[in-house]
Amino acid sequence: MGEFELIERYFTRPERHAARVALGIGDDCALLQPAPGTQLAISCDMLVEGRHFVSTLDPFKLGHKALAVNLSDLAACGARPLAFSLALALPRADESWLAPFSQGLLALADAHGCELIGGDTTQGPLNICITVFGEVPVVAGRSQALLRSGAQAGDDLYVSGNLGDARLALEVFRGTVSVPEAVFTAARVRLETPTPRVALGLALRGVANAAIDVSDGLLGDLAHILQQSGVGATMDADVATALIAAHAYYTGATGQFDTNIAPEQWRRWALSGGDDYELLFTAPVARREAVAAAAAASLTPVTRIGQIEAERGLRLVDAQGQPVPNRYASFDHFA
């Protein structure tokens, strides 16, 4: 199977372009027509075999995750998905791999109305690079995009969903911990098929002051907001740790499972585990009801985990307000 047959068979679809995709696959360039009064939001992410995923990962799930991590960036910007391109390096044209990969990829694309408009294929080590395009409105000459640089002293600090479960699944794969099958299954879903919080990002436009998606770890991504906004924060490390869904199995009233996972390990996974793809955002105290409404409208739980402060730096505290040493390093591609 040649390159063009591969594209035709697995990635070319009937004429079904979204309203603002003027020209999709089949020419030297795709053409996008943003709606009047909008800006294009553009992001690019790469997944490399052996670095971001293992060769045994179900290709359907890999297709889903490859697009999900890009949609998560749009969500953090408050952008509505529009289209994406795919650059794919393959060791060989393996139909048994390509079919489920494209199905997983395009199923998530359809769920978000995000059209595949082109890209490139070549032979080489497995590498998936997606560039995604979204739209954000411009009102009275001002972009409604959520940025990392908008946090203000006095803002509440929130995070969506759960933290640390993807890292727990990774540690089970590595053999460093053992958990019951039901716990592993649930955590594995979070690692392999994350949910991009697009609906929440859209609902937070005009509500949140700043936002970022949690990909490399909560503390590492929070540091980007603090640095670019020129502020600091105090964060409750115990509240964040309690957001590990599997943690409830071990620390709840039932205490139904024995575990050798130390409390410090739970905290480390929640604060710096990465691969969560949740939204971390700030909003004024006066908008707490609006945040709650955005969470309800998007069917996404959010938790208040701290507060933005004028004094620079990050201060971690426990449930009693006592300082917690910050010794948690988030993911770094070149560390």
Disulfide bonds with the S-S distance in Angstrom:
none
